[in-house]
Each structure stands twice: as C-alpha cells, then as structure tokens.
C-alpha cells in the first residue's frame, strides 16, 4: 500500500456468535494482526498523526463498525494479546432500546436459510409477489453489477439485493417485505436480537481502555448521502450527544455508515468537531481527513492466502 489506511472489521464468530457471510474467528484476526504487525499503530497514535498530517504511507490502524457484541467478546481479547488499541464506530439507537433491523435481517438470512443464495432466491420471489414488483423492475433498468460492486467479493446477487434494498425500495417498503418473510417462517425478532450488540457499559469500557470510539450515525441508514440535510444532521447530532454523555468527552472520529455520504454529510461532521473520518473502500481518492480509506478484512485474507 502507498498510503495510510484502516483495516475494517464487522462480524466475528465462535461457539456463541453465529457464522455468517464475511465473519471471521479469533485465529483469523490474529493472523491478520501478525501479518501487519510492523505497520500497525495504536488508535490514539494513528489519530494524533492523522491530525498532524504526519502519517507514514505504510501506517495502518484497526477499525470496527456497528458496536457488535461479537467484536467485544471475540476480537478484543486478540487485541489485548497484541497490546493494540483500535477505532470502534458505534451507532447508538441500540442504547435506547431500538432493535436495528440491519443486523436483525442479517442474522435472519444466515440462521434461517441454508446459504446466502437460498435467501436471495426467497427475497427476490418475495419482491415479485409484493405490491412493489413493478416499481423494483423499473428501477432495476438503471442497475448494473459493476456500478454497485463496491467490494470485489460481492457477487451479482449481492449487489442486486443491495440495490433493491437501498435504491429501488424505501425503508418502509423493504421492512414490509422482510417482515413478511420472517412472519412466514415464524421468526421472533427479539430472539434474533439476543447477543447482537454491545451495551453502554461495553462501549465505556473500550473508551477507558484507551480505544477510540467514534460516530457511525444513530440508526445506521444505508443511504445517508441521499437523505435530506436535516435528517442527516439529526442522525449525527443524536449519535454525537449519546456518545459524548457515555464517554464524558466529545467523539472526534467517524466512519460513514454503508460508505454513504455527500458534501452536506461532511459539513455536518465538521460542525460537530469531527477531525478524522473513514470510508469503507480503498477505491476513492482521499479528498479530506474525513475520507481516509479502509480495506475490508475479506480482501486482506484473500491476499494473504495467495501468498501461501
């Protein structure tokens, strides 16, 4: 790599936490940390250098998105072993008792279907049988896999699903389809929510241990950059105020949820005093300190395997 970047992690699995698309275990995380040990910086050091503009071209940090309990229980012990701190980007609606559908739906599609392709088949049929069939078909005329394949490991069905979810349907329409699918299989979303997210105490503990906790919006919309200014402002201000109260100090970092943002997003973040931000890919040219690149751990592992 010829520029500083973060390695991005989401889901981890063990005997307690389910194995899903893209999830890894403690051993795989350890192998990644060993691979990059000569270039990894503690989150605090990385943040300080980023603000001063003194990061080296090979400086790397570790980042986690979405405040998932599996990160705290599976990944944190590995970080401790390496005496390493990381960035943790947290959405906060979960601390107010809301079950965020993004993770509920993800667990549903991995627990109740034999594989991800079976879920996609069922989802696409559900769309066809919904009141939104014609709306989706019309929208898909503007879709191509290459335009929406933000990650090289996405399959055509991966991108088609995400296009329908994020572009063709609005949130309430998507929720209706998913709720109907869950109802047909007699799925209780409260049971799915068990052991998905960290608590306030977990996040406070990370902060006290020297990790950097940052913004990731309040409800994790998957299309932040398409939302009205006032909606974006409320998302980030709520997220900011909850984390400030939880940590006793103002957060200074952000990871753009679902890699979606626009100029208004960046303006809002700057007004909140956010100093450093991360995208979710290595593709875009870094335009400011709010758009540092990140490499997904899936791509990292693929490159490591090729070296063997």
C-alpha positions as a LaTeX table, in Angstrom:
\begin{tabular}{lrrr}
\hline
Residue & $x$ (\AA) & $y$ (\AA) & $z$ (\AA) \\
\hline
Unk1 & 0.00 & 0.00 & 0.00 \\
Unk2 & 1.20 & 3.53 & $-0.74$ \\
Unk3 & $-0.99$ & 5.46 & 1.70 \\
Unk4 & $-2.16$ & 5.11 & 5.31 \\
Unk5 & $-5.38$ & 3.19 & 5.76 \\
Unk6 & $-7.54$ & 1.29 & 8.20 \\
Unk7 & $-8.44$ & $-2.38$ & 8.16 \\
Unk8 & $-12.22$ & $-2.70$ & 8.55 \\
Unk9 & $-13.90$ & $-5.44$ & 10.57 \\
Unk10 & $-17.54$ & $-6.22$ & 11.28 \\
Unk11 & $-18.65$ & $-9.73$ & 12.26 \\
Unk12 & $-16.89$ & $-12.44$ & 14.26 \\
Unk13 & $-17.99$ & $-15.96$ & 15.07 \\
Unk14 & $-17.31$ & $-18.55$ & 17.76 \\
Unk15 & $-19.37$ & $-21.13$ & 19.63 \\
Unk16 & $-21.70$ & $-18.32$ & 20.82 \\
Unk17 & $-21.83$ & $-15.95$ & 17.86 \\
Unk18 & $-23.18$ & $-17.25$ & 14.55 \\
Unk19 & $-21.05$ & $-17.76$ & 11.46 \\
Unk20 & $-22.24$ & $-15.63$ & 8.56 \\
Unk21 & $-21.13$ & $-14.19$ & 5.26 \\
Unk22 & $-17.79$ & $-12.43$ & 5.84 \\
Unk23 & $-17.47$ & $-13.29$ & 9.54 \\
Unk24 & $-14.12$ & $-14.50$ & 10.88 \\
Unk25 & $-12.86$ & $-16.12$ & 14.06 \\
Unk26 & $-10.20$ & $-15.14$ & 16.59 \\
Unk27 & $-7.49$ & $-17.15$ & 14.86 \\
Unk28 & $-8.07$ & $-15.38$ & 11.54 \\
Unk29 & $-7.95$ & $-11.98$ & 13.23 \\
Unk30 & $-4.72$ & $-12.97$ & 14.95 \\
Unk31 & $-3.20$ & $-13.95$ & 11.60 \\
Unk32 & $-4.06$ & $-10.53$ & 10.14 \\
Unk33 & $-2.54$ & $-8.69$ & 13.08 \\
Unk34 & 0.61 & $-10.81$ & 12.79 \\
Unk35 & 0.81 & $-10.11$ & 9.05 \\
Unk36 & 0.77 & $-6.33$ & 9.56 \\
Unk37 & 2.44 & $-6.09$ & 12.97 \\
Unk38 & 5.29 & $-3.92$ & 11.70 \\
Unk39 & 2.88 & $-1.30$ & 10.35 \\
Unk40 & 0.07 & $-1.29$ & 12.92 \\
Unk41 & $-0.34$ & 1.76 & 15.14 \\
Unk42 & $-2.43$ & 2.14 & 18.27 \\
Unk43 & $-5.62$ & 4.06 & 17.52 \\
Unk44 & $-4.53$ & 7.03 & 19.62 \\
Unk45 & $-1.19$ & 7.33 & 17.86 \\
Unk46 & $-2.79$ & 6.93 & 14.44 \\
Unk47 & $-5.35$ & 9.64 & 15.27 \\
Unk48 & $-2.69$ & 12.03 & 16.54 \\
Unk49 & $-0.54$ & 11.57 & 13.45 \\
Unk50 & $-3.56$ & 11.87 & 11.16 \\
Unk51 & $-4.48$ & 15.22 & 12.70 \\
Unk52 & $-0.90$ & 16.47 & 12.37 \\
Unk53 & $-0.55$ & 15.15 & 8.83 \\
Unk54 & 2.46 & 13.01 & 9.79 \\
Unk55 & 1.13 & 9.53 & 8.98 \\
Unk56 & 3.56 & 7.40 & 7.01 \\
Unk57 & 2.50 & 5.77 & 3.76 \\
Unk58 & 2.54 & 2.34 & 5.42 \\
Unk59 & 0.79 & 3.25 & 8.68 \\
Unk60 & $-2.24$ & 1.07 & 9.39 \\
Unk61 & $-4.95$ & 1.10 & 12.06 \\
Unk62 & $-7.64$ & $-1.38$ & 13.08 \\
Unk63 & $-11.33$ & $-0.38$ & 12.93 \\
Unk64 & $-14.62$ & $-2.00$ & 13.94 \\
Unk65 & $-18.09$ & $-0.88$ & 12.82 \\
Unk66 & $-21.57$ & $-1.27$ & 14.35 \\
Unk67 & $-20.96$ & $-1.95$ & 18.08 \\
Unk68 & $-21.38$ & $-5.70$ & 17.69 \\
Unk69 & $-21.02$ & $-7.84$ & 20.80 \\
Unk70 & $-19.01$ & $-10.42$ & 18.84 \\
Unk71 & $-16.32$ & $-7.77$ & 18.35 \\
Unk72 & $-16.04$ & $-7.21$ & 22.09 \\
Unk73 & $-16.10$ & $-10.90$ & 23.00 \\
Unk74 & $-14.07$ & $-12.39$ & 20.12 \\
Unk75 & $-11.83$ & $-9.62$ & 18.77 \\
Unk76 & $-10.99$ & $-7.60$ & 21.88 \\
Unk77 & $-9.08$ & $-10.46$ & 23.60 \\
Unk78 & $-6.94$ & $-10.80$ & 20.46 \\
Unk79 & $-6.19$ & $-7.08$ & 20.50 \\
Unk80 & $-5.20$ & $-7.37$ & 24.16 \\
Unk81 & $-2.79$ & $-10.18$ & 23.25 \\
Unk82 & $-1.13$ & $-7.83$ & 20.76 \\
Unk83 & $-1.28$ & $-4.87$ & 23.17 \\
Unk84 & $-3.13$ & $-2.93$ & 20.49 \\
Unk85 & $-5.99$ & $-0.42$ & 20.57 \\
Unk86 & $-8.45$ & 0.22 & 17.74 \\
Unk87 & $-11.18$ & 2.53 & 16.44 \\
Unk88 & $-14.75$ & 1.45 & 17.27 \\
Unk89 & $-17.54$ & 3.13 & 15.29 \\
Unk90 & $-20.82$ & 2.93 & 17.12 \\
Unk91 & $-24.41$ & 3.62 & 16.14 \\
Unk92 & $-26.47$ & 4.49 & 19.19 \\
Unk93 & $-30.16$ & 3.71 & 18.68 \\
Unk94 & $-29.48$ & 0.30 & 20.25 \\
Unk95 & $-28.80$ & 2.04 & 23.57 \\
Unk96 & $-32.33$ & 3.43 & 23.52 \\
Unk97 & $-33.96$ & 0.03 & 23.21 \\
Unk98 & $-34.43$ & 0.03 & 19.44 \\
Unk99 & $-33.76$ & $-3.19$ & 17.55 \\
Unk100 & $-31.95$ & $-2.01$ & 14.45 \\
Unk101 & $-33.29$ & $-4.00$ & 11.51 \\
Unk102 & $-29.98$ & $-4.07$ & 9.60 \\
Unk103 & $-28.45$ & $-6.63$ & 11.97 \\
Unk104 & $-31.75$ & $-8.41$ & 12.66 \\
Unk105 & $-32.20$ & $-9.05$ & 8.95 \\
Unk106 & $-28.59$ & $-10.13$ & 8.51 \\
Unk107 & $-28.87$ & $-12.73$ & 11.27 \\
Unk108 & $-32.22$ & $-13.88$ & 9.83 \\
Unk109 & $-30.77$ & $-14.56$ & 6.41 \\
Unk110 & $-27.88$ & $-16.57$ & 7.82 \\
Unk111 & $-29.73$ & $-18.51$ & 10.51 \\
Unk112 & $-32.91$ & $-19.46$ & 8.66 \\
Unk113 & $-31.53$ & $-20.24$ & 5.20 \\
Unk114 & $-29.13$ & $-22.97$ & 4.19 \\
Unk115 & $-26.91$ & $-20.45$ & 2.42 \\
Unk116 & $-26.99$ & $-16.86$ & 1.21 \\
Unk117 & $-28.14$ & $-17.84$ & $-2.29$ \\
Unk118 & $-31.23$ & $-19.51$ & $-0.82$ \\
Unk119 & $-32.04$ & $-16.28$ & 0.98 \\
Unk120 & $-31.60$ & $-14.22$ & $-2.19$ \\
Unk121 & $-33.92$ & $-16.57$ & $-4.12$ \\
Unk122 & $-36.57$ & $-16.19$ & $-1.43$ \\
Unk123 & $-36.11$ & $-12.42$ & $-1.22$ \\
Unk124 & $-36.37$ & $-11.87$ & $-4.97$ \\
Unk125 & $-39.56$ & $-14.00$ & $-5.05$ \\
Unk126 & $-40.97$ & $-12.01$ & $-2.14$ \\
Unk127 & $-40.32$ & $-8.78$ & $-4.06$ \\
Unk128 & $-42.07$ & $-10.19$ & $-7.13$ \\
Unk129 & $-45.10$ & $-11.10$ & $-5.01$ \\
Unk130 & $-45.20$ & $-7.72$ & $-3.27$ \\
Unk131 & $-47.04$ & $-4.52$ & $-4.25$ \\
Unk132 & $-43.63$ & $-3.09$ & $-5.22$ \\
Unk133 & $-42.82$ & $-5.53$ & $-8.03$ \\
Unk134 & $-43.29$ & $-3.09$ & $-10.90$ \\
Unk135 & $-41.54$ & $-0.28$ & $-9.05$ \\
Unk136 & $-38.50$ & $-2.51$ & $-8.49$ \\
Unk137 & $-38.44$ & $-3.79$ & $-12.08$ \\
Unk138 & $-38.48$ & $-0.22$ & $-13.37$ \\
Unk139 & $-35.69$ & 0.79 & $-11.02$ \\
Unk140 & $-33.57$ & $-2.23$ & $-12.00$ \\
Unk141 & $-33.36$ & $-0.84$ & $-15.52$ \\
Unk142 & $-30.72$ & 1.51 & $-14.10$ \\
Unk143 & $-28.81$ & $-1.24$ & $-12.29$ \\
Unk144 & $-25.60$ & $-2.95$ & $-13.30$ \\
Unk145 & $-23.42$ & $-5.16$ & $-11.13$ \\
Unk146 & $-20.23$ & $-3.24$ & $-11.93$ \\
Unk147 & $-21.74$ & 0.08 & $-10.80$ \\
Unk148 & $-22.73$ & $-1.26$ & $-7.38$ \\
Unk149 & $-19.96$ & $-3.75$ & $-6.69$ \\
Unk150 & $-18.20$ & $-1.66$ & $-4.05$ \\
Unk151 & $-16.22$ & $-4.70$ & $-2.92$ \\
Unk152 & $-14.57$ & $-7.23$ & $-5.27$ \\
Unk153 & $-16.01$ & $-10.14$ & $-3.30$ \\
Unk154 & $-19.62$ & $-9.06$ & $-3.98$ \\
Unk155 & $-21.49$ & $-11.44$ & $-6.29$ \\
Unk156 & $-24.13$ & $-10.20$ & $-8.78$ \\
Unk157 & $-26.86$ & $-11.32$ & $-6.36$ \\
Unk158 & $-25.10$ & $-9.45$ & $-3.52$ \\
Unk159 & $-25.23$ & $-6.20$ & $-5.44$ \\
Unk160 & $-28.73$ & $-6.78$ & $-6.84$ \\
Unk161 & $-30.06$ & $-7.34$ & $-3.32$ \\
Unk162 & $-28.34$ & $-4.21$ & $-2.02$ \\
Unk163 & $-29.55$ & $-2.14$ & $-4.96$ \\
Unk164 & $-33.15$ & $-3.20$ & $-4.33$ \\
Unk165 & $-32.78$ & $-2.61$ & $-0.59$ \\
Unk166 & $-31.04$ & 0.77 & $-0.79$ \\
Unk167 & $-32.21$ & 2.29 & $-4.09$ \\
Unk168 & $-35.33$ & 0.66 & $-5.50$ \\
Unk169 & $-37.24$ & 0.43 & $-2.21$ \\
Unk170 & $-37.61$ & 2.91 & 0.59 \\
Unk171 & $-37.04$ & 1.77 & 4.17 \\
Unk172 & $-40.69$ & 1.05 & 4.99 \\
Unk173 & $-41.17$ & $-0.98$ & 1.78 \\
Unk174 & $-38.07$ & $-3.05$ & 2.46 \\
Unk175 & $-39.16$ & $-3.58$ & 6.07 \\
Unk176 & $-42.57$ & $-4.78$ & 4.91 \\
Unk177 & $-41.05$ & $-7.41$ & 2.63 \\
Unk178 & $-38.59$ & $-8.63$ & 5.24 \\
Unk179 & $-41.24$ & $-8.68$ & 7.97 \\
Unk180 & $-43.47$ & $-10.79$ & 5.77 \\
Unk181 & $-40.64$ & $-13.25$ & 5.11 \\
Unk182 & $-39.93$ & $-13.52$ & 8.83 \\
Unk183 & $-43.61$ & $-13.93$ & 9.64 \\
Unk184 & $-43.91$ & $-16.78$ & 7.15 \\
Unk185 & $-41.09$ & $-18.61$ & 8.96 \\
Unk186 & $-42.49$ & $-17.70$ & 12.39 \\
Unk187 & $-39.34$ & $-15.81$ & 13.38 \\
Unk188 & $-39.27$ & $-13.71$ & 16.56 \\
Unk189 & $-37.06$ & $-10.66$ & 16.04 \\
Unk190 & $-36.46$ & $-10.33$ & 19.79 \\
Unk191 & $-34.86$ & $-13.78$ & 19.78 \\
Unk192 & $-32.71$ & $-12.77$ & 16.82 \\
Unk193 & $-31.59$ & $-9.66$ & 18.68 \\
Unk194 & $-30.10$ & $-11.67$ & 21.54 \\
Unk195 & $-26.31$ & $-11.20$ & 21.82 \\
Unk196 & $-26.08$ & $-8.96$ & 18.76 \\
Unk197 & $-24.90$ & $-5.64$ & 20.25 \\
Unk198 & $-22.66$ & $-4.25$ & 22.92 \\
Unk199 & $-24.13$ & $-2.44$ & 25.91 \\
Unk200 & $-23.33$ & 1.09 & 27.06 \\
Unk201 & $-21.00$ & $-0.48$ & 29.62 \\
Unk202 & $-19.04$ & $-2.28$ & 26.92 \\
Unk203 & $-18.51$ & 0.95 & 25.00 \\
Unk204 & $-17.49$ & 2.83 & 28.16 \\
Unk205 & $-15.02$ & 0.07 & 28.93 \\
Unk206 & $-13.44$ & 0.38 & 25.48 \\
Unk207 & $-13.05$ & 4.12 & 25.97 \\
Unk208 & $-11.48$ & 3.66 & 29.40 \\
Unk209 & $-9.01$ & 1.13 & 27.96 \\
Unk210 & $-7.72$ & 3.74 & 25.50 \\
Unk211 & $-9.60$ & 2.66 & 22.40 \\
Unk212 & $-11.10$ & 5.40 & 20.20 \\
Unk213 & $-14.91$ & 5.38 & 20.00 \\
Unk214 & $-16.42$ & 7.35 & 17.11 \\
Unk215 & $-19.61$ & 8.18 & 15.25 \\
Unk216 & $-21.49$ & 5.84 & 12.92 \\
Unk217 & $-24.87$ & 7.68 & 12.90 \\
Unk218 & $-27.79$ & 7.00 & 15.25 \\
Unk219 & $-29.81$ & 4.42 & 13.28 \\
Unk220 & $-27.29$ & 3.36 & 10.58 \\
Unk221 & $-29.21$ & 4.31 & 7.41 \\
Unk222 & $-27.72$ & 2.55 & 4.41 \\
Unk223 & $-28.21$ & 5.60 & 2.16 \\
Unk224 & $-27.02$ & 8.51 & 4.32 \\
Unk225 & $-25.77$ & 10.51 & 1.33 \\
Unk226 & $-29.26$ & 10.51 & $-0.20$ \\
Unk227 & $-31.07$ & 11.74 & 2.90 \\
Unk228 & $-32.19$ & 15.36 & 3.42 \\
Unk229 & $-29.80$ & 17.66 & 5.27 \\
Unk230 & $-31.95$ & 17.88 & 8.40 \\
Unk231 & $-32.27$ & 14.09 & 8.60 \\
Unk232 & $-28.52$ & 13.65 & 8.34 \\
Unk233 & $-27.99$ & 16.38 & 10.92 \\
Unk234 & $-30.32$ & 14.69 & 13.39 \\
Unk235 & $-28.65$ & 11.30 & 12.80 \\
Unk236 & $-25.19$ & 12.63 & 13.61 \\
Unk237 & $-26.14$ & 15.06 & 16.37 \\
Unk238 & $-28.04$ & 12.34 & 18.24 \\
Unk239 & $-25.16$ & 9.91 & 17.78 \\
Unk240 & $-22.68$ & 12.57 & 18.94 \\
Unk241 & $-24.63$ & 13.57 & 22.06 \\
Unk242 & $-25.20$ & 9.99 & 23.25 \\
Unk243 & $-21.54$ & 9.06 & 22.85 \\
Unk244 & $-20.42$ & 12.31 & 24.49 \\
Unk245 & $-22.55$ & 11.56 & 27.54 \\
Unk246 & $-21.44$ & 7.93 & 27.60 \\
Unk247 & $-17.70$ & 8.70 & 27.40 \\
Unk248 & $-17.56$ & 12.02 & 29.21 \\
Unk249 & $-15.88$ & 13.67 & 26.23 \\
Unk250 & $-16.71$ & 14.57 & 22.65 \\
Unk251 & $-16.08$ & 11.97 & 19.93 \\
Unk252 & $-13.64$ & 13.15 & 17.27 \\
Unk253 & $-13.89$ & 10.41 & 14.61 \\
Unk254 & $-16.45$ & 8.89 & 12.24 \\
Unk255 & $-16.91$ & 6.02 & 9.82 \\
Unk256 & $-19.52$ & 6.73 & 7.15 \\
Unk257 & $-22.31$ & 4.12 & 7.51 \\
Unk258 & $-22.56$ & 1.88 & 4.43 \\
Unk259 & $-19.90$ & 4.16 & 2.89 \\
Unk260 & $-22.63$ & 6.68 & 2.06 \\
Unk261 & $-22.11$ & 10.43 & 2.43 \\
Unk262 & $-22.18$ & 13.68 & 0.49 \\
Unk263 & $-20.87$ & 17.22 & 0.93 \\
Unk264 & $-23.64$ & 18.00 & 3.40 \\
Unk265 & $-22.62$ & 14.98 & 5.49 \\
Unk266 & $-19.05$ & 16.24 & 5.67 \\
Unk267 & $-20.23$ & 19.77 & 6.55 \\
Unk268 & $-22.36$ & 18.43 & 9.41 \\
Unk269 & $-19.47$ & 16.35 & 10.73 \\
Unk270 & $-17.08$ & 19.30 & 10.61 \\
Unk271 & $-19.60$ & 21.43 & 12.53 \\
Unk272 & $-19.57$ & 18.78 & 15.27 \\
Unk273 & $-15.79$ & 18.98 & 15.54 \\
Unk274 & $-15.14$ & 15.61 & 13.91 \\
Unk275 & $-11.49$ & 15.54 & 12.87 \\
Unk276 & $-10.92$ & 12.17 & 11.21 \\
Unk277 & $-13.24$ & 10.01 & 9.10 \\
Unk278 & $-13.11$ & 6.73 & 7.23 \\
Unk279 & $-14.65$ & 5.39 & 4.05 \\
Unk280 & $-15.27$ & 1.67 & 3.58 \\
Unk281 & $-13.17$ & 1.06 & 0.45 \\
Unk282 & $-9.73$ & 1.70 & $-0.98$ \\
Unk283 & $-11.14$ & 2.89 & $-4.32$ \\
Unk284 & $-11.71$ & 6.60 & $-3.87$ \\
Unk285 & $-9.02$ & 9.26 & $-3.83$ \\
Unk286 & $-8.83$ & 10.73 & $-0.35$ \\
Unk287 & $-10.26$ & 14.26 & $-0.52$ \\
Unk288 & $-10.01$ & 15.25 & 3.14 \\
Unk289 & $-9.21$ & 13.92 & 6.60 \\
Unk290 & $-12.83$ & 12.78 & 6.80 \\
Unk291 & $-12.34$ & 10.25 & 3.99 \\
Unk292 & $-9.38$ & 8.04 & 4.92 \\
Unk293 & $-9.55$ & 4.72 & 3.05 \\
Unk294 & $-10.15$ & 1.32 & 4.59 \\
Unk295 & $-9.55$ & $-2.20$ & 3.34 \\
Unk296 & $-12.10$ & $-4.86$ & 4.20 \\
Unk297 & $-10.65$ & $-7.79$ & 6.11 \\
Unk298 & $-12.08$ & $-10.18$ & 3.49 \\
Unk299 & $-9.77$ & $-8.69$ & 0.86 \\
Unk300 & $-6.85$ & $-8.83$ & 3.29 \\
Unk301 & $-7.37$ & $-12.54$ & 3.94 \\
Unk302 & $-7.65$ & $-13.28$ & 0.21 \\
Unk303 & $-4.32$ & $-11.57$ & $-0.45$ \\
Unk304 & $-2.71$ & $-13.44$ & 2.44 \\
Unk305 & $-3.90$ & $-16.79$ & 1.09 \\
Unk306 & $-2.44$ & $-16.01$ & $-2.33$ \\
Unk307 & 0.96 & $-15.52$ & $-0.72$ \\
Unk308 & 0.92 & $-19.02$ & 0.77 \\
\hline
\end{tabular}
